[in-house]
Amino acid sequence: MKLIFSDAALKINGVAYTDFPILLDRSMRIVEIAQSFLLYHCIERGQVNSKKSWIRYGRDLYDFFGYLEGNNFQWNEEPNHKKISIIASYRDWSFSECKLTPSTINQRLRTIVAFYGWAKRKKFIKNLPFD
């Protein structure tokens, strides 16, 4: 997993978006579902104007999708009520292995919850992994 940031060549409807986060998987392909969410969340809905916020959302998803990729998990795995959710295991890993602060973990979880809410509204998934 790799996180890069766009230059002025990234244009949407003729408008350049420099410093926009782009997530690449281990094969250096764009993680399309993450990119679609970032474009919606940061640009399309028009509520996130700060490039610093774009970077934060990109880093939040980079960390989560990197965790998924490193553990061979799929973001759209159906929830299994016999084990903890992917999000809960990510949270626990962030705390125990990465030693992140609770505020950092909570910030990332807010972005991940927004991502899954968007994916459900768009019908990319049937069920939320934390429902």
DSSP file with accessible surface (Angstrom, degrees, kcal/mol):
  #  RESIDUE AA STRUCTURE BP1 BP2  ACC     N-H-->O    O-->H-N    N-H-->O    O-->H-N    TCO  KAPPA ALPHA  PHI   PSI    X-CA   Y-CA   Z-CA
    1    1 A M              0   0   42      0, 0.0     2,-0.4     0, 0.0    24,-0.2   0.000 360.0 360.0 360.0 137.7    0.0    0.0    0.0
    2    2 A K  E     -A   24   0A 107     22,-2.7    22,-3.0     2,-0.0     2,-0.5  -0.995 360.0-151.1-139.6 143.4    1.3    3.4   -0.9
    3    3 A L  E     +A   23   0A  32     -2,-0.4     2,-0.3    20,-0.2    20,-0.2  -0.974  23.7 168.0-115.8 122.6   -0.1    6.9   -0.4
    4    4 A I  E     -A   22   0A  62     18,-2.5    18,-2.8    -2,-0.5     2,-0.4  -0.824  26.3-129.4-124.7 170.2    0.8    9.6   -2.9
    5    5 A F  E     -A   21   0A  70     -2,-0.3    13,-0.1    16,-0.2    -2,-0.0  -0.966  24.6-115.2-126.7 141.0   -0.5   13.1   -3.6
    6    6 A S        -     0   0   11     14,-2.3    13,-2.9    -2,-0.4     2,-0.2  -0.192  18.3-148.0 -71.4 160.5   -1.6   14.5   -6.9
    7    7 A D    >   -     0   0  106     11,-0.2     3,-1.9    12,-0.1    10,-0.3  -0.432  50.7 -72.2-108.7-167.8    0.0   17.4   -8.8
    8    8 A A  T 3  S+     0   0   53      1,-0.3    10,-0.1    -2,-0.2     9,-0.1   0.615 120.3  80.4 -66.8  -9.6   -1.8   19.9  -11.0
    9    9 A A  T 3   +     0   0   83      7,-0.1     2,-1.0     8,-0.1    -1,-0.3   0.736  69.8  91.0 -69.7 -20.8   -2.3   17.1  -13.6
   10   10 A L    <   +     0   0   50     -3,-1.9     7,-2.9     7,-0.1     2,-0.4  -0.670  60.7 168.8 -77.1 107.2   -5.3   15.8  -11.6
   11   11 A K  E     -C   16   0B 133     -2,-1.0     2,-0.5     5,-0.2     5,-0.2  -0.978  22.9-169.9-124.5 137.2   -8.2   17.7  -13.1
   12   12 A I  E >  S-C   15   0B  53      3,-2.5     3,-1.9    -2,-0.4    -2,-0.0  -0.993  82.7 -16.5-125.3 118.3  -11.9   17.1  -12.7
   13   13 A N  T 3  S-     0   0  163     -2,-0.5    -1,-0.1     1,-0.3     3,-0.1   0.878 131.0 -52.0  52.2  40.2  -14.1   19.1  -15.0
   14   14 A G  T 3  S+     0   0   64      1,-0.2     2,-0.5    -3,-0.0    -1,-0.3   0.409 113.3 117.8  83.1  -2.4  -11.2   21.4  -15.8
   15   15 A V  E <   -C   12   0B  75     -3,-1.9    -3,-2.5     2,-0.0     2,-0.3  -0.868  60.5-133.9-102.4 128.0  -10.3   22.2  -12.2
   16   16 A A  E     -C   11   0B  46     -2,-0.5     2,-0.5    -5,-0.2    -5,-0.2  -0.583  13.9-164.0 -79.8 139.1   -6.9   21.1  -10.9
   17   17 A Y    >   -     0   0   50     -7,-2.9     3,-0.8   -10,-0.3     2,-0.2  -0.818  11.6-173.3-125.2  88.3   -6.7   19.4   -7.5
   18   18 A T  T 3   +     0   0   42     -2,-0.5   -11,-0.2     1,-0.2   -10,-0.1  -0.518  67.9  22.2 -80.7 152.2   -3.1   19.4   -6.3
   19   19 A D  T 3  S+     0   0   74    -13,-2.9    -1,-0.2     1,-0.2   -12,-0.1   0.683  81.7 152.4  66.7  22.8   -2.2   17.5   -3.1
   20   20 A F    <   -     0   0    1     -3,-0.8   -14,-2.3   -13,-0.2    -1,-0.2  -0.671  49.3-111.5 -83.7 134.6   -5.2   15.2   -3.4
   21   21 A P  E     -A    5   0A   0      0, 0.0     2,-0.4     0, 0.0   -16,-0.2  -0.400  31.8-171.0 -69.9 140.6   -4.5   11.8   -1.8
   22   22 A I  E     -A    4   0A  31    -18,-2.8   -18,-2.5    -2,-0.1     2,-0.5  -0.993  10.2-150.1-132.0 122.1   -4.2    8.7   -4.0
   23   23 A L  E     -A    3   0A   0     -2,-0.4     8,-2.5     8,-0.2     2,-0.4  -0.825  12.3-169.6 -95.9 131.5   -4.1    5.2   -2.6
   24   24 A L  E     -AB   2  30A  22    -22,-3.0   -22,-2.7    -2,-0.5     6,-0.2  -0.951  13.8-136.6-119.6 138.2   -2.2    2.5   -4.4
   25   25 A D    >   -     0   0   26      4,-2.9     3,-2.6    -2,-0.4    41,-0.0  -0.152  44.5 -81.7 -81.6-175.6   -2.3   -1.2   -3.6
   26   26 A R  T 3  S+     0   0  144      1,-0.3    -1,-0.1     2,-0.1    -2,-0.0   0.744 133.9  53.9 -63.5 -19.4    0.8   -3.4   -3.5
   27   27 A S  T 3  S-     0   0   69      2,-0.1    -1,-0.3     3,-0.0     3,-0.1   0.290 119.7-112.2 -92.5   7.6    0.6   -3.8   -7.3
   28   28 A M  S <  S+     0   0  100     -3,-2.6     2,-0.4     1,-0.3    -2,-0.1   0.778  72.7 138.2  63.8  32.2    0.6    0.1   -7.6
   29   29 A R        -     0   0  156      1,-0.0    -4,-2.9     0, 0.0    -1,-0.3  -0.825  63.3 -99.2-100.9 146.1   -3.0    0.1   -8.8
   30   30 A I  B     -B   24   0A  86     -2,-0.4     2,-1.4    -6,-0.2    -6,-0.2  -0.389  28.8-124.7 -62.5 135.2   -5.4    2.8   -7.6
   31   31 A V     >  -     0   0   20     -8,-2.5     4,-2.5     1,-0.2     3,-0.3  -0.707  31.5-165.8 -81.2  93.3   -7.6    1.5   -4.8
   32   32 A E  H  > S+     0   0  150     -2,-1.4     4,-2.8     1,-0.2     5,-0.2   0.851  78.2  51.5 -59.3 -41.5  -10.8    2.5   -6.7
   33   33 A I  H  > S+     0   0   25      1,-0.2     4,-2.0     2,-0.2    -1,-0.2   0.921 113.2  46.2 -65.5 -39.4  -13.3    2.2   -3.8
   34   34 A A  H  > S+     0   0    0     -3,-0.3     4,-2.7     2,-0.2    -2,-0.2   0.921 113.3  49.7 -67.1 -41.7  -11.1    4.4   -1.5
   35   35 A Q  H  X S+     0   0   21     -4,-2.5     4,-2.8     2,-0.2     5,-0.2   0.908 108.7  52.2 -63.8 -41.9  -10.6    6.9   -4.3
   36   36 A S  H  X S+     0   0   56     -4,-2.8     4,-2.2    -5,-0.2    -1,-0.2   0.926 111.9  46.7 -60.3 -42.9  -14.3    7.1   -5.1
   37   37 A F  H  X S+     0   0    1     -4,-2.0     4,-3.7    -5,-0.2     5,-0.3   0.935 112.0  49.9 -64.7 -46.2  -15.0    7.8   -1.4
   38   38 A L  H  X>S+     0   0    0     -4,-2.7     4,-2.8     1,-0.2     5,-0.5   0.915 110.9  49.6 -60.3 -42.5  -12.3   10.4   -1.2
   39   39 A L  I  X>S+     0   0   58     -4,-2.8     5,-2.8     2,-0.2     4,-1.7   0.927 117.0  41.7 -61.7 -44.0  -13.5   12.2   -4.3
   40   40 A Y  I  <>S+     0   0   58     -4,-2.2     5,-2.4    -5,-0.2     6,-0.3   0.970 120.1  41.8 -64.6 -53.9  -17.1   12.2   -2.9
   41   41 A H  I  <5S+     0   0   17     -4,-3.7     6,-0.4     1,-0.2     7,-0.2   0.876 126.1  30.5 -66.5 -39.6  -16.2   13.1    0.7
   42   42 A C  I  <5S+     0   0    2     -4,-2.8     6,-0.3    -5,-0.3    -1,-0.2   0.763 136.3  10.8 -93.8 -28.8  -13.6   15.7    0.0
   43   43 A I  I ><<S+     0   0   31     -4,-1.7     3,-0.7    -5,-0.5    -3,-0.2   0.778 118.7  51.2-117.5 -55.5  -14.7   17.3   -3.3
   44   44 A E  I 3 <S+     0   0  137     -5,-2.8    -4,-0.2     1,-0.3    -3,-0.2   0.903 110.8  45.7 -61.9 -46.9  -18.1   16.3   -4.5
   45   45 A R  T 3 <S-     0   0   79     -5,-2.4    -1,-0.3    -6,-0.2    -4,-0.1   0.681  99.2-139.3 -75.6 -13.7  -20.2   17.1   -1.4
   46   46 A G  S <  S+     0   0   45     -3,-0.7    -2,-0.1    -6,-0.3    -4,-0.1   0.673  70.8 107.7  73.8  19.4  -18.3   20.4   -1.0
   47   47 A Q        +     0   0  136     -6,-0.4     2,-0.6     1,-0.2    -5,-0.1   0.531  64.3  66.5-106.3  -8.4  -17.9   20.4    2.7
   48   48 A V        +     0   0   11     -6,-0.3    -1,-0.2    -7,-0.2    -2,-0.1  -0.906  49.3 154.4-116.6 103.2  -14.1   19.7    3.0
   49   49 A N        +     0   0  141     -2,-0.6     2,-0.4    -3,-0.1    -1,-0.1   0.610  43.6  94.7-102.8 -14.8  -12.2   22.6    1.6
   50   50 A S     >  -     0   0   52      1,-0.2     4,-1.9     2,-0.0     3,-0.4  -0.663  61.4-151.0 -87.0 129.0   -8.9   22.2    3.4
   51   51 A K  H  > S+     0   0   83     -2,-0.4     4,-2.4     1,-0.2     5,-0.2   0.825 100.5  61.9 -63.8 -29.4   -6.1   20.4    1.8
   52   52 A K  H  > S+     0   0  174      1,-0.2     4,-2.1     2,-0.2    -1,-0.2   0.890 103.6  48.6 -63.3 -36.8   -4.9   19.4    5.3
   53   53 A S  H  > S+     0   0   38     -3,-0.4     4,-2.9     2,-0.2     5,-0.3   0.902 108.3  53.6 -68.7 -40.2   -8.2   17.6    5.8
   54   54 A W  H  X S+     0   0   18     -4,-1.9     4,-2.6     1,-0.2    -2,-0.2   0.937 109.9  48.5 -56.4 -46.0   -7.8   15.8    2.4
   55   55 A I  H  X S+     0   0   41     -4,-2.4     4,-2.7     2,-0.2    -1,-0.2   0.916 111.0  50.0 -62.3 -43.7   -4.4   14.6    3.6
   56   56 A R  H  X S+     0   0   75     -4,-2.1     4,-2.7     2,-0.2    -2,-0.2   0.941 111.6  47.1 -62.3 -46.8   -5.8   13.4    6.9
   57   57 A Y  H  X S+     0   0   32     -4,-2.9     4,-2.3     1,-0.2     5,-0.2   0.915 112.5  51.2 -62.0 -40.1   -8.6   11.5    5.2
   58   58 A G  H  X S+     0   0    0     -4,-2.6     4,-2.6    -5,-0.3    -2,-0.2   0.926 111.7  46.5 -61.0 -44.5   -6.1   10.0    2.8
   59   59 A R  H  X S+     0   0  136     -4,-2.7     4,-2.4     2,-0.2    -2,-0.2   0.884 109.7  54.3 -66.7 -38.1   -3.8    8.9    5.6
   60   60 A D  H  X S+     0   0    1     -4,-2.7     4,-2.0    -5,-0.2    -2,-0.2   0.948 114.3  40.1 -59.9 -48.1   -6.8    7.5    7.6
   61   61 A L  H  X S+     0   0    0     -4,-2.3     4,-3.3     2,-0.2     5,-0.4   0.872 112.0  57.4 -71.4 -34.9   -7.8    5.3    4.7
   62   62 A Y  H  X S+     0   0   90     -4,-2.6     4,-2.3    -5,-0.2    -1,-0.2   0.937 109.0  46.0 -58.1 -46.6   -4.2    4.5    3.8
   63   63 A D  H  X S+     0   0   31     -4,-2.4     4,-2.1     2,-0.2    -2,-0.2   0.940 116.5  44.2 -63.5 -46.0   -3.7    3.1    7.3
   64   64 A F  H  X S+     0   0    0     -4,-2.0     4,-2.5     2,-0.2    -2,-0.2   0.950 116.4  44.4 -66.6 -48.9   -6.9    1.1    7.2
   65   65 A F  H  X S+     0   0   12     -4,-3.3     4,-2.8     1,-0.2    -1,-0.2   0.842 111.7  54.9 -67.6 -30.3   -6.5   -0.3    3.7
   66   66 A G  H  X S+     0   0   22     -4,-2.3     4,-2.8    -5,-0.4    -1,-0.2   0.902 107.7  49.6 -65.0 -41.1   -2.9   -1.1    4.5
   67   67 A Y  H  X S+     0   0   20     -4,-2.1     4,-1.3     2,-0.2    -2,-0.2   0.938 112.6  47.5 -61.0 -46.0   -4.0   -3.1    7.5
   68   68 A L  H ><>S+     0   0    4     -4,-2.5     5,-2.8     1,-0.2     3,-0.5   0.942 114.0  46.4 -60.3 -48.4   -6.5   -4.9    5.3
   69   69 A E  H ><5S+     0   0   34     -4,-2.8     3,-1.2     1,-0.2    -2,-0.2   0.915 110.3  53.0 -62.5 -42.7   -4.0   -5.6    2.6
   70   70 A G  H 3<5S+     0   0   56     -4,-2.8    -1,-0.2     1,-0.3    -2,-0.2   0.748 116.5  39.3 -65.2 -23.5   -1.3   -6.8    5.1
   71   71 A N  T <<5S-     0   0   74     -4,-1.3    -1,-0.3    -3,-0.5    -2,-0.2   0.281 111.0-116.9-109.2   8.6   -3.8   -9.3    6.6
   72   72 A N  T < 5 +     0   0  122     -3,-1.2     2,-0.3    -4,-0.3    -3,-0.2   0.850  64.4 148.0  55.9  38.9   -5.4  -10.4    3.3
   73   73 A F      < -     0   0   59     -5,-2.8     2,-0.4    -6,-0.2    -1,-0.2  -0.740  44.5-132.5 -97.1 152.7   -8.8   -9.0    4.4
   74   74 A Q    >   -     0   0  115     -2,-0.3     3,-1.6     1,-0.1    12,-0.1  -0.879  10.1-136.7-103.2 138.0  -11.3   -7.6    2.0
   75   75 A W  T 3  S+     0   0   35     -2,-0.4    -1,-0.1     1,-0.3    11,-0.1   0.825 104.8  48.5 -62.5 -29.3  -12.9   -4.3    2.9
   76   76 A N  T 3  S+     0   0   73      2,-0.0    -1,-0.3    -3,-0.0     2,-0.0   0.129  77.0 143.5-103.8  24.0  -16.3   -5.6    1.8
   77   77 A E    <   -     0   0   67     -3,-1.6     9,-0.1     1,-0.1     3,-0.1  -0.361  59.3-108.7 -58.9 135.9  -16.2   -8.9    3.7
   78   78 A E        -     0   0   98      1,-0.1    -1,-0.1    -2,-0.0    50,-0.1  -0.468  42.1 -99.9 -66.0 137.5  -19.6   -9.9    5.0
   79   79 A P        -     0   0   34      0, 0.0     2,-0.6     0, 0.0    -1,-0.1  -0.306  31.4-152.1 -59.6 139.7  -19.7   -9.5    8.8
   80   80 A N    >   -     0   0   76      3,-0.2     3,-1.7     4,-0.1    -3,-0.0  -0.968   3.6-157.9-115.8 114.2  -19.3  -12.7   10.7
   81   81 A H  T 3  S+     0   0  166     -2,-0.6    -1,-0.1     1,-0.3     4,-0.1   0.520  87.3  69.2 -75.0  -0.7  -21.1  -12.6   14.1
   82   82 A K  T 3  S+     0   0  199      2,-0.1     2,-0.3    -3,-0.0    -1,-0.3   0.522 108.0  32.2 -90.6  -8.4  -18.9  -15.4   15.4
   83   83 A K  S <  S-     0   0  117     -3,-1.7    -3,-0.2     1,-0.0     2,-0.0  -0.922  98.2 -84.1-138.6 168.5  -15.8  -13.2   15.4
   84   84 A I        -     0   0  104     -2,-0.3    -4,-0.1     1,-0.1    -2,-0.1  -0.342  54.6 -96.0 -73.4 157.9  -15.1   -9.5   15.9
   85   85 A S     >  -     0   0   32      1,-0.1     4,-2.5    44,-0.1     5,-0.2  -0.198  27.9-111.1 -70.1 161.9  -15.5   -7.1   13.0
   86   86 A I  H  > S+     0   0   17      1,-0.2     4,-2.5     2,-0.2     5,-0.2   0.891 120.5  53.0 -57.8 -39.6  -12.7   -6.0   10.7
   87   87 A I  H  > S+     0   0   14      2,-0.2     4,-2.7     1,-0.2    -1,-0.2   0.918 108.4  48.7 -67.3 -40.3  -13.0   -2.5   12.2
   88   88 A A  H  > S+     0   0   13      2,-0.2     4,-2.6     1,-0.2    -1,-0.2   0.912 112.4  48.2 -65.9 -40.2  -12.8   -3.8   15.8
   89   89 A S  H  X S+     0   0   26     -4,-2.5     4,-2.5     2,-0.2    -2,-0.2   0.901 111.8  50.2 -68.4 -36.5   -9.7   -5.9   14.9
   90   90 A Y  H  X S+     0   0    0     -4,-2.5     4,-2.8    -5,-0.2    -2,-0.2   0.932 111.2  49.5 -62.4 -45.0   -8.1   -2.8   13.2
   91   91 A R  H  X S+     0   0  106     -4,-2.7     4,-1.9     2,-0.2    -2,-0.2   0.944 112.8  46.3 -59.0 -48.1   -8.9   -0.7   16.2
   92   92 A D  H  X S+     0   0   67     -4,-2.6     4,-3.2     1,-0.2     5,-0.4   0.898 113.0  49.4 -65.1 -39.7   -7.3   -3.2   18.6
   93   93 A W  H  X>S+     0   0   77     -4,-2.5     4,-2.1     1,-0.2     5,-1.7   0.913 108.5  53.9 -63.3 -43.4   -4.3   -3.6   16.3
   94   94 A S  H  <5S+     0   0    0     -4,-2.8     6,-2.3     3,-0.2    -1,-0.2   0.878 116.7  38.6 -59.1 -37.4   -3.8    0.2   16.1
   95   95 A F  H  X5S+     0   0  119     -4,-1.9     4,-0.6     4,-0.2    -2,-0.2   0.956 125.5  32.6 -79.1 -51.1   -3.8    0.3   19.9
   96   96 A S  H  <5S+     0   0   53     -4,-3.2    -3,-0.2    -5,-0.2    -2,-0.2   0.905 131.2  26.3 -79.9 -42.0   -1.8   -2.8   20.8
   97   97 A E  T  <5S+     0   0  136     -4,-2.1    -3,-0.2    -5,-0.4    -1,-0.1   0.871 131.0  34.6 -90.3 -41.2    0.7   -3.1   18.0
   98   98 A C  T  4<S-     0   0   50     -5,-1.7    -3,-0.2     2,-0.1    -4,-0.1   0.617  91.2-139.9 -90.5 -16.0    1.0    0.5   16.7
   99   99 A K     <  +     0   0  162     -4,-0.6    -4,-0.2    -6,-0.3    -3,-0.1   0.838  38.6 169.3  60.0  35.1    0.7    2.2   20.1
  100  100 A L        -     0   0   39     -6,-2.3    -1,-0.2     1,-0.1    -2,-0.1  -0.449  38.3-103.8 -74.9 154.8   -1.5    4.9   18.7
  101  101 A T     >  -     0   0   69     -2,-0.1     4,-2.5     1,-0.1     3,-0.2  -0.403  27.4-114.3 -74.5 153.9   -3.3    7.3   21.0
  102  102 A P  H  > S+     0   0   80      0, 0.0     4,-2.9     0, 0.0     5,-0.2   0.881 116.9  55.1 -56.1 -35.8   -7.0    6.8   21.5
  103  103 A S  H  > S+     0   0   82      2,-0.2     4,-2.1     1,-0.2     5,-0.1   0.905 108.7  47.1 -67.6 -38.3   -7.6   10.2   19.9
  104  104 A T  H  > S+     0   0   40     -3,-0.2     4,-2.3     2,-0.2    -1,-0.2   0.932 113.8  48.0 -65.9 -44.8   -5.7    9.2   16.7
  105  105 A I  H  X S+     0   0    6     -4,-2.5     4,-2.8     1,-0.2    -2,-0.2   0.937 111.9  49.5 -61.6 -45.5   -7.6    5.9   16.6
  106  106 A N  H  X S+     0   0   82     -4,-2.9     4,-2.2    -5,-0.2    -1,-0.2   0.893 109.0  52.6 -63.1 -38.7  -10.9    7.6   17.1
  107  107 A Q  H  X S+     0   0   54     -4,-2.1     4,-1.6    -5,-0.2    -1,-0.2   0.944 112.2  45.3 -60.4 -46.7  -10.2   10.1   14.3
  108  108 A R  H  X S+     0   0   44     -4,-2.3     4,-2.4     1,-0.2    -2,-0.2   0.899 110.5  53.8 -65.2 -40.0   -9.4    7.2   11.9
  109  109 A L  H  X S+     0   0   27     -4,-2.8     4,-3.1     1,-0.2     5,-0.2   0.881 104.0  55.9 -63.6 -36.5  -12.4    5.3   13.0
  110  110 A R  H  X S+     0   0  154     -4,-2.2     4,-2.2     2,-0.2    -1,-0.2   0.925 109.8  46.1 -60.7 -41.9  -14.7    8.3   12.2
  111  111 A T  H  X S+     0   0    1     -4,-1.6     4,-2.5     2,-0.2    -2,-0.2   0.931 113.5  48.9 -65.5 -42.7  -13.3    8.3    8.7
  112  112 A I  H  X S+     0   0    0     -4,-2.4     4,-2.6     2,-0.2    -2,-0.2   0.913 110.6  50.1 -65.3 -41.9  -13.7    4.6    8.3
  113  113 A V  H  X S+     0   0   62     -4,-3.1     4,-2.5     2,-0.2    -1,-0.2   0.919 110.8  49.8 -63.1 -41.3  -17.3    4.7    9.6
  114  114 A A  H  X S+     0   0   33     -4,-2.2     4,-2.4    -5,-0.2    -2,-0.2   0.917 109.9  52.0 -62.4 -41.3  -18.0    7.5    7.1
  115  115 A F  H  X S+     0   0    0     -4,-2.5     4,-2.7     1,-0.2    -2,-0.2   0.949 111.9  44.7 -58.9 -48.9  -16.5    5.4    4.3
  116  116 A Y  H  X S+     0   0    3     -4,-2.6     4,-2.3     2,-0.2    -2,-0.2   0.880 111.2  53.3 -67.6 -36.0  -18.7    2.4    5.2
  117  117 A G  H  X S+     0   0   16     -4,-2.5     4,-2.4    -5,-0.2    -1,-0.2   0.930 111.6  46.5 -62.1 -43.2  -21.8    4.5    5.5
  118  118 A W  H  X S+     0   0    8     -4,-2.4     4,-2.3     2,-0.2    -2,-0.2   0.930 110.9  52.3 -62.4 -45.7  -21.1    5.9    2.0
  119  119 A A  H  <>S+     0   0    0     -4,-2.7     5,-3.0     1,-0.2     6,-0.9   0.883 111.0  47.7 -61.3 -37.1  -20.5    2.4    0.7
  120  120 A K  H ><5S+     0   0   84     -4,-2.3     3,-1.5     3,-0.2    -1,-0.2   0.928 110.7  50.3 -70.5 -43.6  -23.8    1.2    2.1
  121  121 A R  H 3<5S+     0   0  156     -4,-2.4    -2,-0.2     1,-0.3    -1,-0.2   0.874 112.0  48.4 -60.9 -35.3  -25.7    4.2    0.7
  122  122 A K  T 3<5S-     0   0  110     -4,-2.3    -1,-0.3    -5,-0.2    -2,-0.2   0.443 115.8-120.5 -82.1  -2.5  -24.1    3.5   -2.7
  123  123 A K  T < 5S+     0   0  177     -3,-1.5    -3,-0.2     2,-0.2    -2,-0.1   0.752  75.3 129.9  66.1  30.7  -25.1   -0.2   -2.4
  124  124 A F  S   <S+     0   0  103     -5,-3.0     2,-0.3    -6,-0.2    -4,-0.2   0.688  80.2  24.8 -79.5 -22.2  -21.5   -1.4   -2.6
  125  125 A I        -     0   0   16     -6,-0.9    -2,-0.2    -9,-0.1    -1,-0.1  -0.968  65.4-149.3-137.0 154.0  -22.2   -3.5    0.6
  126  126 A K  S    S+     0   0  154     -2,-0.3     2,-0.4     1,-0.2    -1,-0.1   0.823  83.0  31.2 -88.4 -38.3  -25.5   -4.8    2.1
  127  127 A N  S    S-     0   0   82      4,-0.0    -1,-0.2     2,-0.0     0, 0.0  -0.950  78.1-119.4-127.2 144.6  -24.5   -4.6    5.7
  128  128 A L    >   -     0   0   25     -2,-0.4     3,-1.4     1,-0.1   -15,-0.0  -0.586  23.8-132.0 -75.1 140.3  -22.3   -2.4    7.8
  129  129 A P  T 3  S+     0   0   16      0, 0.0    -1,-0.1     0, 0.0   -49,-0.1   0.633 106.2  47.0 -71.3  -9.1  -19.5   -4.3    9.5
  130  130 A F  T 3         0   0   80    -45,-0.1    -2,-0.0   -43,-0.1   -17,-0.0   0.240 360.0 360.0-115.6  13.1  -20.2   -2.6   12.8
  131  131 A D    <         0   0  139     -3,-1.4    -4,-0.0     0, 0.0     0, 0.0  -0.711 360.0 360.0 -90.6 360.0  -24.0   -3.1   12.8
